[in-house]
């Protein structure tokens, strides 16, 4: 999907009132036990969530477009290098004080590591 179309889809989702950016306060009220349970790749989060993750550790990677939390979430085989590599919670800027949670990504990437896992069947892919 092209960047302009993704931006239009984001604006539509954020403006329709049904889908608000997730924040720290609602996470605590949600009853979820972990960040990964509360927020999925593609979810929008507010500036407070981004600030929280920037404050807990120095970022692994930080550019004007995205940042990665400083400690690895897990490790997986990086398809570019074919080496075991850390994966990092990644947040990309999508608007003024709005960030997209990209998932746990390899360094300098904004694609969730789950996209690279091999699946044995179409059913396993959609599970």
C-alpha positions in Angstrom: 0.0 0.0 0.0 1.4 3.4 -0.9 2.3 5.9 1.8 -0.4 8.4 0.8 -3.1 5.8 1.0 -1.8 4.6 4.4 -1.9 8.2 5.7 -5.5 8.6 4.4 -6.5 5.4 6.1 -4.9 6.5 9.3 -6.6 9.9 9.3 -10.0 8.1 8.6 -9.5 5.7 11.5 -8.4 8.4 13.9 -11.2 10.8 13.0 -14.2 8.5 13.0 -14.3 8.5 16.8 -14.4 4.7 17.0 -10.7 4.2 17.1 -8.7 6.4 19.4 -4.9 6.3 20.0 -4.1 4.0 22.8 -2.7 5.5 26.0 -1.1 4.5 29.3 -4.2 5.2 31.3 -6.5 3.0 29.3 -3.9 0.2 29.3 -4.0 0.1 33.1 -7.8 0.1 33.1 -7.9 -2.6 30.3 -6.9 -5.5 32.6 -4.2 -6.6 30.2 -1.2 -8.1 31.8 1.4 -7.0 29.3 2.1 -4.4 26.6 1.9 -7.1 23.9 -1.5 -8.1 25.1 -2.8 -4.6 25.0 -1.2 -3.2 21.8 -0.8 -5.0 18.5 1.3 -4.0 15.5 -0.6 -1.4 13.6 -2.3 0.2 16.6 -1.9 3.9 17.1 -0.6 5.2 20.4 -0.4 8.7 21.9 2.7 10.8 22.7 2.5 9.6 26.4 3.1 6.0 25.4 6.0 7.0 23.1 7.5 9.2 26.0 7.1 6.3 28.4 9.2 4.0 26.2 11.8 6.7 25.5 12.1 7.3 29.2 12.6 3.7 30.4 15.7 3.1 28.3 17.9 5.0 25.8 16.6 4.0 22.3 18.3 1.4 20.3 17.6 3.4 17.1 16.2 6.9 16.9 15.5 8.8 13.7 13.0 11.5 12.8 10.6 8.8 11.6 10.8 6.1 14.2 12.5 4.8 17.3 13.3 1.4 18.8 13.3 0.7 22.6 16.8 0.0 23.9 16.6 -3.6 25.1 15.7 -6.5 22.8 12.2 -8.0 23.3 13.3 -11.3 21.8 15.7 -12.8 19.3 15.0 -14.3 15.8 16.8 -15.1 12.6 17.1 -11.9 10.5 16.2 -12.8 6.9 18.6 -10.1 5.6 21.7 -11.3 7.5 20.6 -14.9 8.3 21.9 -14.4 11.8 20.3 -14.5 15.2 19.4 -10.9 16.0 17.5 -9.0 18.7 14.1 -7.6 18.0 13.0 -4.3 19.5 9.6 -2.7 20.2 9.3 -0.1 17.4 7.2 3.1 17.1 6.9 5.2 13.9 5.6 8.8 13.7 2.2 9.0 12.0 1.1 12.5 12.9 1.3 15.2 15.5 1.8 13.3 18.7 0.5 10.1 17.1 2.7 7.0 16.8 2.1 3.6 15.2 3.3 0.6 17.2 5.1 -1.4 14.5 5.7 -4.5 16.7 9.0 -6.1 17.6 11.3 -5.4 14.7 14.9 -6.1 13.7 17.3 -3.1 14.1 16.7 -0.3 11.6 13.4 -1.9 10.4 9.8 -1.1 11.0 8.3 -4.5 10.0 7.2 -6.9 12.8 9.3 -10.0 13.1 6.1 -12.1 12.9 5.9 -11.2 9.1 9.1 -13.1 8.5 8.2 -16.4 10.3 7.7 -19.4 8.0 4.2 -20.9 8.0 3.4 -24.5 7.2 0.0 -23.7 5.8 -2.3 -20.9 4.8 -4.3 -21.6 7.9 -1.3 -21.2 10.1 -0.6 -17.8 8.4 -4.1 -16.5 9.3 -4.1 -18.0 12.8 
